Amino acid sequence: MAPKGYSRLQIALHWVVLPLIAVNLVFEDWIETAWEQVEHGGPALYDAGALAHIGVGVAVLVLALWRLGLRLGRGVPDLPAGNPPLMRVAAHLGHWALYAAMIGVPVVGLMAWFGGSEDLAELHELGKPVFILLVAGHVAAAVWHQVVLKDGLMARMKRAG
Amino acid sequence: MLRHSLPVFLPLALILSVAGVAYTVTMGHLDPQRLVAAALTGAVLALGVTPLMLRARE
């Protein structure tokens, strides 16, 4: 049976991951200098920018895996009753796509960094528009629920249940 | 909690560290700094994979 709400830990992880993703999207150029060195066959340069980008990315990955474990173990609350089937499908697809991005983008980034692969680096860079689209869709859906449907969906990410 | 998680975390950390180093070496990179970083990253990732493994064992 699905729980009535998210746990405190699930809520905390949700809000902690958000600024981490934002930091790596906004300051993606932190790793540029170090990557240029790797791209030209040099030894990996662990300057502050590279360490910050990789550290934040690894944190997103670890926290996303942790959230996934909680989601599979404890479960998540059902969508509010009365949502049309298409909206339910879109919500599920959106959530799983976010998990795929939170796990896939850092994994590909790590493989690009440690393997020095330009192809994987380009694939990793595609993560930026993907994240922007997914997060924008996630926020738009939450605002739609709050403002148009007025079903109190956003409160579930404020108070544990 | 720790007694429950450590037997899963430690082998996972070892496996992911070795996998990280093996991948880096396979891709032709032998500089020690990168190898150590790959090993450490594998160990840190084990922190995230451990809850999944614990869940899978339940």
Backbone of each chain as ProteinMPNN parsed JSONL, in Angstrom:
{"seq_chain_A": "MAPKGYSRLQIALHWVVLPLIAVNLVFEDWIETAWEQVEHGGPALYDAGALAHIGVGVAVLVLALWRLGLRLGRGVPDLPAGNPPLMRVAAHLGHWALYAAMIGVPVVGLMAWFGGSEDLAELHELGKPVFILLVAGHVAAAVWHQVVLKDGLMARMKRAG", "coords_chain_A": {"N_chain_A": [[0.84, -1.203, 0.0], [0.489, 2.236, -0.792], [2.261, 4.91, 0.841], [0.885, 7.659, 2.832], [2.096, 10.063, 2.56], [5.228, 11.737, 1.706], [8.303, 10.754, 3.318], [10.23, 12.407, 5.93], [12.923, 12.22, 5.266], [12.824, 11.66, 2.511], [11.725, 14.058, 1.613], [13.708, 15.862, 2.422], [15.88, 14.962, 0.875], [14.912, 15.501, -1.673], [14.882, 18.33, -1.707], [17.539, 18.912, -1.239], [18.915, 17.929, -3.411], [18.086, 19.55, -5.479], [19.387, 22.283, -5.42], [21.971, 21.363, -5.87], [21.938, 20.247, -8.449], [21.296, 22.57, -9.811], [23.574, 24.148, -9.355], [25.573, 22.739, -10.783], [24.56, 22.964, -13.336], [24.479, 25.717, -13.823], [27.096, 26.523, -13.322], [28.678, 25.084, -15.155], [30.985, 25.517, -16.568], [33.047, 25.369, -14.802], [34.554, 23.091, -14.952], [35.843, 23.234, -17.299], [38.568, 24.082, -17.9], [40.116, 22.044, -16.772], [39.083, 19.884, -18.201], [39.894, 20.473, -20.812], [42.596, 19.942, -20.644], [42.573, 17.182, -20.175], [41.389, 16.376, -22.526], [43.369, 16.881, -24.363], [45.099, 14.867, -23.897], [46.627, 15.061, -21.629], [47.61, 14.626, -18.111], [44.984, 14.12, -15.679], [43.634, 17.091, -14.403], [43.205, 18.232, -11.251], [41.886, 20.743, -10.373], [40.316, 23.394, -8.416], [37.87, 23.925, -9.645], [37.32, 21.635, -11.199], [37.207, 19.702, -9.181], [35.011, 20.646, -7.748], [32.883, 20.472, -9.634], [32.888, 17.713, -10.219], [32.587, 16.671, -7.647], [30.077, 17.698, -6.847], [28.499, 16.519, -8.815], [28.863, 13.787, -8.233], [27.713, 13.768, -5.724], [25.032, 14.321, -6.385], [24.462, 11.99, -7.798], [24.832, 9.955, -5.821], [22.899, 10.739, -3.923], [20.621, 10.545, -5.501], [20.532, 7.813, -6.004], [20.126, 6.95, -3.432], [17.623, 8.073, -2.938], [16.192, 6.625, -4.81], [16.377, 4.07, -3.729], [14.848, 4.495, -1.422], [12.412, 5.085, -2.591], [11.777, 2.677, -3.837], [11.72, 1.061, -1.626], [10.197, 2.213, 0.639], [8.206, 3.443, -0.789], [6.059, 5.787, -2.575], [3.653, 8.452, -2.19], [0.368, 8.113, -3.659], [-0.817, 9.722, -6.688], [-2.93, 12.646, -6.496], [-6.424, 11.906, -6.185], [-8.632, 11.621, -8.981], [-7.153, 12.675, -11.001], [-6.692, 12.845, -14.529], [-6.096, 9.923, -16.634], [-4.048, 10.33, -18.527], [-2.534, 12.372, -17.397], [-1.562, 11.097, -15.168], [0.076, 9.162, -16.309], [1.921, 10.846, -17.534], [3.033, 12.037, -15.274], [4.275, 9.853, -14.004], [6.112, 9.111, -16.016], [7.623, 11.457, -16.141], [8.757, 11.583, -13.547], [10.314, 9.236, -13.492], [11.988, 9.776, -15.623], [13.413, 11.903, -14.584], [14.807, 10.611, -12.527], [16.344, 8.893, -14.128], [17.909, 10.781, -15.431], [19.238, 12.013, -13.262], [20.817, 9.96, -12.437], [21.976, 8.89, -14.765], [23.281, 11.069, -16.134], [25.432, 12.005, -14.381], [26.863, 9.541, -14.258], [27.677, 9.105, -16.915], [29.223, 11.375, -17.184], [31.282, 10.86, -15.337], [32.393, 8.628, -16.545], [33.315, 9.808, -18.89], [35.213, 11.559, -17.854], [37.09, 9.94, -16.386], [37.77, 8.145, -18.353], [38.623, 9.78, -20.347], [37.121, 10.337, -22.606], [35.957, 11.886, -25.452], [33.586, 11.612, -26.865], [31.8, 10.635, -24.932], [31.856, 12.825, -23.271], [30.565, 14.724, -24.812], [28.064, 13.576, -24.895], [27.462, 13.757, -22.196], [27.257, 16.515, -21.967], [24.854, 16.935, -23.209], [23.175, 16.475, -21.207], [22.547, 18.842, -19.934], [20.505, 20.468, -21.41], [18.557, 18.48, -21.239], [18.113, 18.176, -18.461], [17.206, 20.773, -17.908], [14.797, 20.851, -19.35], [13.376, 18.736, -18.113], [13.282, 19.531, -15.407], [11.959, 21.956, -15.69], [9.509, 21.047, -16.676], [8.696, 19.525, -14.473], [8.443, 21.489, -12.468], [6.502, 23.1, -13.673], [4.35, 21.324, -13.742], [3.935, 20.968, -11.004], [3.185, 23.571, -10.257], [0.873, 23.814, -11.794], [-0.769, 21.92, -10.557], [-0.982, 23.16, -8.082], [-2.034, 25.746, -8.57], [-4.015, 25.617, -10.587], [-5.458, 23.127, -10.411], [-5.654, 23.031, -7.707], [-5.129, 21.045, -5.729], [-3.478, 20.699, -3.614], [-1.022, 19.476, -3.95], [1.654, 20.335, -3.8], [2.135, 20.689, -1.119], [2.83, 18.26, -0.179], [5.556, 18.035, -0.451], [6.472, 19.557, 1.56], [5.569, 18.926, 4.11], [6.017, 16.056, 6.091], [4.479, 12.852, 5.73]], "CA_chain_A": [[0.0, 0.0, 0.0], [1.295, 3.467, -0.883], [2.171, 5.762, 2.036], [0.027, 8.851, 2.656], [2.931, 11.2, 2.168], [6.671, 11.464, 1.655], [8.957, 10.8, 4.629], [11.107, 13.578, 6.106], [14.161, 11.985, 4.519], [12.528, 11.833, 1.086], [11.546, 15.494, 1.367], [15.023, 16.501, 2.555], [16.705, 14.608, -0.291], [14.342, 16.225, -2.815], [15.293, 19.739, -1.691], [19.007, 19.024, -1.251], [19.396, 17.637, -4.771], [17.734, 20.658, -6.373], [20.464, 23.271, -5.618], [23.178, 20.721, -6.411], [21.767, 20.187, -9.91], [21.349, 23.955, -10.307], [24.978, 24.596, -9.329], [26.339, 22.144, -11.885], [24.044, 23.477, -14.611], [24.846, 27.134, -13.985], [28.564, 26.688, -13.33], [29.245, 23.94, -15.873], [32.315, 25.847, -17.086], [34.05, 25.122, -13.765], [35.409, 21.94, -15.275], [36.364, 23.392, -18.663], [40.036, 24.123, -17.967], [40.622, 20.699, -16.482], [38.694, 18.988, -19.287], [40.74, 20.752, -21.977], [43.863, 19.239, -20.431], [42.301, 15.751, -20.375], [41.073, 16.218, -23.952], [44.621, 16.901, -25.122], [45.931, 13.726, -23.516], [47.424, 15.323, -20.434], [47.086, 14.014, -16.891], [43.793, 14.803, -15.175], [43.961, 18.226, -13.549], [42.184, 18.354, -10.207], [41.823, 22.079, -9.787], [39.113, 23.578, -7.584], [36.674, 23.84, -10.492], [37.067, 20.234, -11.543], [36.786, 19.0, -7.962], [33.657, 21.087, -7.391], [31.925, 19.905, -10.597], [32.82, 16.257, -10.038], [32.044, 16.414, -6.307], [28.633, 17.966, -6.852], [27.878, 15.489, -9.656], [28.852, 12.521, -7.483], [26.707, 13.926, -4.658], [23.708, 14.155, -7.01], [24.322, 10.569, -8.118], [24.66, 9.181, -4.582], [21.606, 11.082, -3.324], [19.562, 10.009, -6.373], [20.459, 6.365, -5.75], [19.533, 6.816, -2.099], [16.182, 8.337, -3.115], [15.61, 5.497, -5.551], [16.23, 2.996, -2.741], [13.7, 4.824, -0.567], [11.202, 5.003, -3.415], [11.463, 1.262, -4.047], [11.487, 0.427, -0.337], [9.068, 2.785, 1.371], [7.166, 3.838, -1.736], [5.704, 7.21, -2.643], [2.189, 8.58, -2.169], [-0.333, 8.132, -4.95], [-1.22, 11.036, -7.174], [-4.259, 12.979, -5.998], [-7.518, 11.239, -6.904], [-9.346, 12.432, -9.964], [-6.297, 13.103, -12.117], [-6.946, 12.047, -15.729], [-5.057, 8.894, -16.862], [-2.913, 10.866, -19.287], [-1.72, 13.137, -16.455], [-0.891, 10.107, -14.301], [1.162, 8.577, -17.105], [2.941, 11.895, -17.709], [3.705, 12.217, -13.983], [5.19, 8.718, -13.804], [7.214, 9.226, -16.979], [8.454, 12.597, -15.733], [9.547, 11.232, -12.362], [11.348, 8.244, -13.84], [12.98, 10.439, -16.485], [14.291, 12.673, -13.684], [15.737, 9.646, -11.896], [17.292, 8.441, -15.158], [18.867, 11.873, -15.677], [20.069, 12.228, -12.062], [21.776, 8.857, -12.349], [22.682, 8.708, -16.04], [24.165, 12.189, -16.519], [26.717, 11.917, -13.657], [27.608, 8.325, -14.615], [28.329, 9.354, -18.207], [30.264, 12.379, -16.911], [32.421, 10.182, -14.696], [33.04, 7.766, -17.56], [34.037, 10.709, -19.797], [36.377, 12.123, -17.135], [38.12, 8.937, -16.083], [38.196, 7.498, -19.592], [39.117, 10.783, -21.294], [36.377, 10.132, -23.852], [35.299, 13.084, -25.972], [32.2, 11.249, -27.237], [30.996, 10.588, -23.704], [31.75, 14.2, -22.763], [29.499, 15.382, -25.585], [26.799, 12.989, -24.413], [27.253, 14.344, -20.864], [26.811, 17.901, -22.15], [23.427, 16.901, -23.568], [22.429, 16.409, -19.946], [22.1, 20.172, -19.512], [19.135, 20.743, -21.892], [17.633, 17.446, -20.744], [17.764, 18.551, -17.093], [16.404, 22.007, -17.914], [13.447, 20.475, -19.795], [12.712, 17.894, -17.113], [12.995, 20.323, -14.199], [10.917, 22.926, -16.052], [8.248, 20.292, -16.734], [8.374, 19.134, -13.095], [7.973, 22.696, -11.767], [5.243, 23.517, -14.307], [3.306, 20.4, -13.3], [3.643, 21.267, -9.592], [2.442, 24.837, -10.22], [-0.447, 23.493, -12.362], [-1.537, 21.272, -9.483], [-1.213, 24.106, -6.985], [-2.801, 26.939, -8.943], [-5.195, 25.316, -11.41], [-6.245, 22.021, -9.839], [-5.794, 23.323, -6.263], [-5.267, 19.777, -4.999], [-2.531, 20.682, -2.497], [0.076, 18.543, -4.233], [2.971, 20.865, -3.384], [2.278, 20.564, 0.347], [3.426, 16.948, 0.135], [7.006, 18.183, -0.385], [6.794, 20.441, 2.691], [5.286, 18.238, 5.372], [6.092, 14.592, 6.008], [3.191, 12.205, 6.015]], "C_chain_A": [[0.878, 1.258, 0.0], [1.163, 4.284, 0.402], [1.32, 7.005, 1.751], [0.836, 10.067, 2.2], [4.381, 10.784, 2.053], [7.235, 11.509, 3.072], [9.813, 12.068, 4.703], [12.376, 13.442, 5.282], [13.939, 12.182, 3.02], [12.386, 13.316, 0.734], [12.897, 16.217, 1.417], [15.878, 16.219, 1.318], [16.225, 15.347, -1.541], [14.9, 17.645, -2.862], [16.804, 19.911, -1.681], [19.544, 18.831, -2.671], [19.166, 18.83, -5.706], [18.861, 21.699, -6.528], [21.745, 22.649, -6.173], [23.107, 20.65, -7.938], [21.909, 21.598, -10.485], [22.791, 24.449, -10.38], [25.741, 24.028, -10.524], [25.832, 22.587, -13.259], [24.541, 24.9, -14.857], [26.359, 27.298, -14.121], [29.244, 25.512, -14.029], [30.669, 24.226, -16.358], [33.417, 25.679, -16.04], [35.051, 24.051, -14.203], [36.133, 22.122, -16.607], [37.888, 23.336, -18.762], [40.618, 22.724, -17.78], [40.288, 19.75, -17.635], [39.559, 19.201, -20.523], [42.075, 20.014, -21.853], [43.685, 17.732, -20.688], [42.105, 15.466, -21.866], [42.343, 16.154, -24.797], [45.612, 15.851, -24.634], [46.783, 13.934, -22.287], [46.867, 14.6, -19.221], [45.889, 14.814, -16.387], [44.206, 15.905, -14.209], [42.843, 18.383, -12.517], [42.264, 19.735, -9.578], [40.495, 22.226, -9.038], [37.839, 23.41, -8.41], [36.309, 22.413, -10.828], [36.559, 19.475, -10.324], [35.353, 19.364, -7.585], [32.636, 20.427, -8.316], [31.767, 18.403, -10.376], [32.183, 15.934, -8.679], [30.535, 16.606, -6.254], [27.9, 16.895, -7.673], [27.782, 14.144, -8.936], [27.816, 12.592, -6.362], [25.299, 13.735, -5.22], [23.454, 12.666, -7.274], [24.04, 9.734, -6.864], [23.284, 9.45, -3.967], [20.446, 10.546, -4.168], [19.411, 8.503, -6.156], [19.797, 6.098, -4.399], [18.009, 7.01, -2.19], [15.498, 7.186, -3.813], [15.384, 4.313, -4.609], [15.022, 3.225, -1.843], [12.386, 4.666, -1.333], [10.777, 3.543, -3.591], [11.111, 0.574, -2.731], [10.227, 0.928, 0.344], [7.895, 3.083, 0.458], [6.934, 5.332, -1.704], [4.18, 7.309, -2.637], [1.606, 8.572, -3.575], [-0.587, 9.563, -5.385], [-2.609, 11.356, -6.62], [-5.344, 12.313, -6.851], [-8.137, 12.199, -7.91], [-8.474, 12.951, -11.087], [-6.581, 12.23, -13.334], [-5.796, 11.056, -15.989], [-3.822, 9.437, -17.569], [-1.958, 11.634, -18.352], [-0.937, 12.19, -15.531], [0.307, 9.496, -15.032], [2.299, 9.588, -17.243], [3.732, 12.085, -16.41], [4.708, 11.09, -13.744], [6.394, 8.816, -14.743], [8.18, 10.333, -16.566], [9.343, 12.253, -14.552], [10.659, 10.246, -12.708], [12.415, 8.831, -14.76], [13.944, 11.263, -15.643], [15.295, 11.755, -12.982], [16.794, 9.198, -12.902], [18.349, 9.513, -15.411], [19.798, 12.062, -14.478], [21.113, 11.125, -11.902], [22.637, 8.8, -13.618], [23.681, 9.818, -16.357], [25.481, 12.165, -15.715], [27.537, 10.68, -14.031], [28.364, 8.538, -15.921], [29.463, 10.382, -18.03], [31.499, 11.751, -16.293], [33.168, 9.312, -15.698], [33.838, 8.616, -18.541], [35.33, 11.191, -19.137], [37.468, 11.086, -16.946], [38.623, 8.231, -17.338], [38.775, 8.471, -20.597], [38.407, 10.702, -22.634], [35.62, 11.386, -24.27], [33.837, 12.805, -26.322], [31.291, 11.247, -26.01], [30.83, 11.983, -23.102], [30.644, 14.954, -23.497], [28.126, 14.884, -25.154], [26.439, 13.595, -23.049], [26.721, 15.772, -20.984], [25.338, 17.978, -22.538], [22.548, 16.86, -22.315], [21.871, 17.762, -19.541], [20.702, 20.491, -20.058], [18.115, 19.722, -21.388], [17.163, 17.805, -19.334], [16.86, 19.779, -17.076], [14.961, 21.684, -18.31], [12.696, 19.705, -18.71], [12.338, 18.696, -15.863], [11.894, 21.34, -14.495], [9.548, 22.232, -16.091], [7.761, 19.923, -15.342], [7.786, 20.327, -12.328], [6.624, 23.135, -12.342], [4.094, 22.623, -13.834], [2.921, 20.691, -11.843], [2.817, 22.543, -9.468], [1.017, 24.628, -10.749], [-1.338, 22.861, -11.284], [-1.928, 22.291, -8.41], [-2.215, 25.192, -7.358], [-4.097, 26.599, -9.676], [-6.062, 24.24, -10.758], [-6.52, 22.233, -8.342], [-5.984, 22.04, -5.437], [-4.218, 19.615, -3.888], [-1.333, 19.77, -2.7], [1.43, 19.031, -3.686], [3.204, 20.725, -1.883], [2.936, 19.24, 0.71], [4.941, 17.014, 0.201], [7.418, 19.178, 0.687], [6.636, 19.7, 4.015], [5.336, 16.734, 5.171], [4.742, 13.977, 6.353], [3.322, 10.702, 6.123]], "O_chain_A": [[1.883, 1.326, 0.708], [0.083, 4.347, 0.989], [1.069, 7.356, 0.598], [0.317, 10.97, 1.544], [4.725, 9.623, 2.275], [6.71, 12.219, 3.929], [10.086, 12.713, 3.691], [12.849, 14.405, 4.678], [14.763, 12.794, 2.339], [12.863, 13.767, -0.306], [13.194, 17.065, 0.576], [16.521, 17.121, 0.78], [17.034, 15.769, -2.367], [15.337, 18.115, -3.913], [17.301, 20.963, -2.081], [20.503, 19.486, -3.078], [19.961, 19.08, -6.611], [19.264, 21.98, -7.657], [22.515, 23.318, -6.861], [24.079, 20.949, -8.632], [22.559, 21.798, -11.512], [23.183, 25.094, -11.353], [26.471, 24.754, -11.199], [26.586, 22.585, -14.232], [24.968, 25.239, -15.961], [26.842, 28.098, -14.923], [30.26, 25.005, -13.555], [31.466, 23.305, -16.538], [34.597, 25.832, -16.358], [36.233, 24.106, -13.865], [36.937, 21.278, -17.004], [38.433, 22.627, -19.608], [41.492, 22.288, -18.53], [41.107, 18.91, -18.007], [39.92, 18.243, -21.207], [42.614, 19.522, -22.844], [44.522, 17.094, -21.326], [42.583, 14.462, -22.394], [42.389, 15.463, -25.815], [46.807, 15.929, -24.917], [47.584, 13.068, -21.937], [45.78, 14.026, -19.283], [45.783, 16.017, -16.627], [45.022, 15.688, -13.313], [41.689, 18.632, -12.865], [42.652, 19.889, -8.42], [39.667, 21.316, -9.024], [36.857, 22.832, -7.945], [35.144, 22.02, -10.755], [35.604, 18.702, -10.415], [34.577, 18.51, -7.157], [31.637, 19.882, -7.847], [30.651, 17.885, -10.349], [31.346, 15.036, -8.575], [29.81, 15.787, -5.69], [26.829, 16.426, -7.287], [26.767, 13.453, -9.013], [27.127, 11.612, -6.078], [24.468, 13.067, -4.606], [22.367, 12.154, -7.006], [23.125, 8.91, -6.849], [22.59, 8.525, -3.545], [19.416, 10.142, -3.63], [18.296, 7.982, -6.127], [19.019, 5.157, -4.242], [17.225, 6.25, -1.621], [14.379, 6.808, -3.468], [14.354, 3.641, -4.67], [14.271, 2.299, -1.537], [11.389, 4.181, -0.798], [9.595, 3.209, -3.51], [10.316, -0.365, -2.703], [9.299, 0.16, 0.595], [6.737, 2.992, 0.864], [7.537, 6.053, -0.908], [3.492, 6.367, -3.03], [2.255, 8.968, -4.543], [-0.577, 10.49, -4.575], [-3.379, 10.447, -6.309], [-5.205, 12.176, -8.066], [-8.161, 13.414, -7.713], [-8.966, 13.589, -12.018], [-6.7, 11.011, -13.204], [-4.655, 11.32, -15.608], [-2.694, 9.055, -17.255], [-0.738, 11.556, -18.497], [0.207, 12.466, -15.167], [1.389, 9.333, -14.468], [3.473, 9.25, -17.093], [4.948, 12.271, -16.439], [5.843, 11.333, -13.336], [7.538, 8.631, -14.328], [9.398, 10.167, -16.632], [10.53, 12.58, -14.539], [11.799, 10.401, -12.271], [13.584, 8.45, -14.7], [15.138, 11.326, -15.936], [16.475, 12.082, -12.86], [17.981, 9.13, -12.583], [19.529, 9.207, -15.585], [21.003, 12.25, -14.649], [22.165, 11.339, -11.3], [23.86, 8.678, -13.549], [24.798, 9.543, -16.797], [26.55, 12.295, -16.311], [28.763, 10.752, -14.115], [29.543, 8.199, -16.029], [30.52, 10.267, -18.65], [32.625, 12.068, -16.675], [34.398, 9.261, -15.708], [34.912, 8.209, -18.983], [36.39, 11.228, -19.761], [38.625, 11.315, -17.298], [39.764, 7.773, -17.383], [39.358, 8.052, -21.597], [39.006, 10.964, -23.678], [34.759, 11.883, -23.543], [32.964, 13.645, -26.105], [30.179, 11.774, -26.035], [29.8, 12.291, -22.501], [29.887, 15.717, -22.896], [27.165, 15.647, -25.059], [25.279, 13.905, -22.779], [25.854, 16.191, -20.217], [24.657, 18.958, -22.237], [21.356, 17.166, -22.355], [20.837, 17.833, -18.876], [19.792, 20.759, -19.273], [16.957, 20.058, -21.141], [15.969, 17.748, -19.038], [15.878, 19.83, -16.335], [14.017, 22.176, -17.691], [11.532, 19.987, -18.425], [11.236, 18.564, -15.33], [11.009, 21.566, -13.67], [8.557, 22.77, -15.597], [6.566, 19.993, -15.055], [6.776, 20.201, -11.635], [5.714, 23.497, -11.596], [2.996, 23.108, -13.559], [1.743, 20.668, -11.487], [1.87, 22.605, -8.683], [0.066, 25.199, -10.215], [-2.503, 23.226, -11.127], [-3.049, 22.282, -7.901], [-3.118, 25.52, -6.588], [-5.14, 27.203, -9.429], [-7.265, 24.432, -10.577], [-7.478, 21.694, -7.788], [-6.861, 21.955, -4.578], [-4.084, 18.543, -3.298], [-0.7, 19.342, -1.734], [2.233, 18.245, -3.181], [4.347, 20.653, -1.433], [3.531, 19.111, 1.78], [5.567, 16.161, 0.829], [8.573, 19.602, 0.732], [7.46, 19.832, 4.92], [4.777, 16.202, 4.212], [3.976, 14.513, 7.154], [2.33, 10.011, 6.359]]}, "seq_chain_B": "MLRHSLPVFLPLALILSVAGVAYTVTMGHLDPQRLVAAALTGAVLALGVTPLMLRARE", "coords_chain_B": {"N_chain_B": [[21.969, -0.273, 12.541], [24.427, 0.42, 11.205], [25.737, -2.016, 11.52], [24.201, -3.56, 9.961], [24.497, -2.415, 7.443], [27.245, -2.206, 6.829], [28.417, -4.791, 6.035], [27.438, -4.932, 3.477], [28.17, -2.539, 2.291], [31.044, -2.446, 2.359], [32.165, -4.607, 0.653], [30.95, -3.712, -1.694], [32.074, -1.166, -2.029], [34.693, -1.888, -2.483], [34.437, -3.39, -4.862], [33.374, -1.448, -6.655], [35.419, 0.43, -6.577], [37.574, -1.002, -7.66], [36.455, -1.497, -10.142], [36.298, 1.107, -11.131], [39.018, 1.807, -11.3], [39.893, -0.181, -13.068], [38.426, 0.449, -15.363], [39.502, 2.983, -15.948], [42.186, 2.342, -16.452], [41.831, 0.603, -18.603], [40.973, 2.411, -20.475], [43.283, 3.576, -21.092], [44.649, 5.272, -19.335], [47.059, 6.021, -17.028], [47.932, 7.678, -15.053], [48.732, 8.316, -11.68], [47.203, 10.052, -10.062], [44.685, 10.172, -11.292], [43.937, 7.525, -11.161], [43.738, 7.07, -8.409], [41.701, 8.861, -7.84], [39.63, 7.673, -9.294], [39.315, 5.296, -7.888], [38.548, 6.273, -5.369], [36.168, 7.536, -6.067], [34.62, 5.357, -6.804], [34.33, 4.162, -4.305], [32.877, 6.115, -2.963], [30.536, 6.119, -4.468], [29.504, 3.725, -3.709], [28.192, 4.329, -1.397], [25.752, 5.264, -2.265], [24.748, 3.1, -3.661], [24.499, 1.112, -1.791], [22.018, 1.32, -0.169], [20.213, 0.504, -2.146], [21.021, -2.101, -2.656], [20.578, -3.245, -0.165], [17.839, -3.052, -0.063], [17.197, -4.732, -2.191], [17.929, -7.148, -1.11], [16.09, -7.61, 0.827]], "CA_chain_B": [[21.981, 0.219, 11.15], [25.778, 0.245, 10.671], [26.041, -3.448, 11.485], [23.383, -4.067, 8.859], [24.937, -1.843, 6.16], [28.679, -2.375, 6.539], [28.748, -5.985, 5.239], [27.068, -4.685, 2.072], [28.924, -1.388, 1.791], [32.488, -2.677, 2.18], [32.466, -5.274, -0.624], [30.524, -2.861, -2.815], [33.078, -0.111, -2.192], [35.857, -2.526, -3.092], [34.099, -3.748, -6.256], [33.238, -0.235, -7.474], [36.749, 1.05, -6.685], [38.341, -1.795, -8.632], [35.84, -1.26, -11.457], [36.713, 2.448, -11.569], [40.437, 1.754, -11.697], [39.994, -1.035, -14.262], [37.9, 1.226, -16.496], [40.462, 4.046, -16.26], [43.366, 1.708, -17.064], [41.4, 0.092, -19.914], [40.875, 3.545, -21.406], [44.649, 3.996, -21.416], [45.154, 6.319, -18.445], [47.787, 5.389, -15.924], [48.468, 8.636, -14.083], [48.297, 7.897, -10.343], [46.164, 10.933, -9.518], [43.395, 9.784, -11.856], [43.596, 6.181, -10.659], [43.288, 7.222, -7.012], [40.382, 9.516, -7.888], [38.652, 6.676, -9.769], [39.069, 4.363, -6.779], [37.777, 6.985, -4.34], [34.819, 7.764, -6.589], [33.922, 4.076, -6.684], [33.972, 3.953, -2.89], [31.8, 7.056, -2.611], [29.3, 5.661, -5.131], [28.964, 2.596, -2.938], [27.27, 4.901, -0.406], [24.43, 5.366, -2.886], [24.273, 1.794, -4.135], [24.217, 0.25, -0.625], [20.578, 1.202, 0.154], [19.532, -0.272, -3.192], [21.355, -3.511, -2.455], [19.868, -3.673, 1.052], [16.43, -3.2, -0.46], [17.094, -5.913, -3.048], [18.114, -8.356, -0.292], [14.952, -7.783, 1.758]], "C_chain_B": [[23.35, -0.028, 10.494], [26.12, -1.231, 10.507], [25.324, -4.119, 10.307], [23.987, -3.656, 7.502], [26.388, -2.155, 5.804], [29.013, -3.625, 5.723], [28.349, -5.852, 3.765], [27.962, -3.597, 1.494], [30.384, -1.74, 1.467], [32.823, -3.446, 0.895], [32.068, -4.452, -1.835], [31.563, -1.78, -3.1], [34.315, -0.681, -2.891], [35.594, -2.814, -4.58], [34.047, -2.499, -7.136], [34.575, 0.489, -7.617], [37.592, 0.329, -7.728], [37.781, -1.564, -10.035], [36.27, 0.099, -12.006], [38.147, 2.463, -12.057], [40.59, 0.949, -12.985], [39.525, -0.28, -15.502], [38.924, 2.276, -16.934], [41.692, 3.478, -16.96], [43.019, 1.215, -18.466], [41.333, 1.222, -20.943], [42.244, 4.174, -21.661], [45.224, 5.074, -20.522], [45.799, 5.691, -17.217], [48.294, 6.391, -14.892], [47.86, 8.368, -12.702], [47.151, 8.731, -9.784], [44.777, 10.494, -10.011], [42.967, 8.411, -11.334], [43.08, 6.253, -9.222], [41.894, 7.848, -6.994], [39.299, 8.524, -8.322], [38.298, 5.704, -8.646], [38.209, 5.025, -5.702], [36.331, 7.204, -4.793], [33.992, 6.488, -6.484], [33.456, 3.829, -5.254], [32.823, 4.867, -2.48], [30.468, 6.605, -3.239], [28.667, 4.493, -4.38], [27.993, 3.077, -1.859], [25.85, 4.962, -0.971], [23.866, 4.016, -3.28], [23.877, 0.892, -2.957], [22.718, 0.178, -0.269], [19.808, 0.386, -0.881], [19.768, -1.767, -2.996], [20.628, -4.061, -1.22], [18.408, -3.933, 0.736], [16.255, -4.489, -1.278], [17.19, -7.205, -2.239], [16.928, -8.636, 0.615], [13.933, -8.774, 1.204]], "O_chain_B": [[23.442, -0.593, 9.404], [26.706, -1.645, 9.507], [25.795, -5.11, 9.749], [23.99, -4.434, 6.548], [26.724, -2.344, 4.635], [29.82, -3.54, 4.797], [28.863, -6.574, 2.911], [28.448, -3.704, 0.368], [30.892, -1.365, 0.411], [33.67, -3.0, 0.121], [32.738, -4.476, -2.868], [31.892, -1.509, -4.255], [34.902, -0.045, -3.766], [36.426, -2.517, -5.437], [34.607, -2.487, -8.232], [34.842, 1.095, -8.654], [38.238, 0.956, -8.568], [38.537, -1.448, -11.0], [36.57, 0.232, -13.193], [38.459, 3.054, -13.091], [41.328, 1.346, -13.887], [40.15, -0.359, -16.56], [39.184, 2.445, -18.125], [42.184, 4.05, -17.933], [43.802, 1.38, -19.402], [41.6, 1.016, -22.127], [42.35, 5.182, -22.361], [46.192, 5.732, -20.902], [45.17, 4.937, -16.474], [49.004, 6.013, -13.959], [46.647, 8.215, -12.563], [46.249, 8.213, -9.125], [43.819, 10.452, -9.238], [41.784, 8.168, -11.095], [42.11, 5.584, -8.864], [41.02, 7.426, -6.237], [38.191, 8.531, -7.786], [37.137, 5.334, -8.472], [37.266, 4.423, -5.188], [35.395, 7.073, -4.004], [32.816, 6.525, -6.123], [32.344, 3.355, -5.019], [31.917, 4.462, -1.752], [29.413, 6.7, -2.612], [27.452, 4.302, -4.413], [27.09, 2.345, -1.453], [24.874, 4.742, -0.254], [22.653, 3.806, -3.242], [23.025, 0.016, -3.102], [22.195, -0.921, -0.084], [18.869, -0.333, -0.541], [18.86, -2.585, -3.146], [20.131, -5.187, -1.227], [17.817, -4.906, 1.205], [15.295, -5.235, -1.085], [16.618, -8.228, -2.616], [16.768, -9.749, 1.115], [12.918, -9.041, 1.848]]}, "name": "protein", "num_of_chains": 2, "seq": "MAPKGYSRLQIALHWVVLPLIAVNLVFEDWIETAWEQVEHGGPALYDAGALAHIGVGVAVLVLALWRLGLRLGRGVPDLPAGNPPLMRVAAHLGHWALYAAMIGVPVVGLMAWFGGSEDLAELHELGKPVFILLVAGHVAAAVWHQVVLKDGLMARMKRAGMLRHSLPVFLPLALILSVAGVAYTVTMGHLDPQRLVAAALTGAVLALGVTPLMLRARE"}
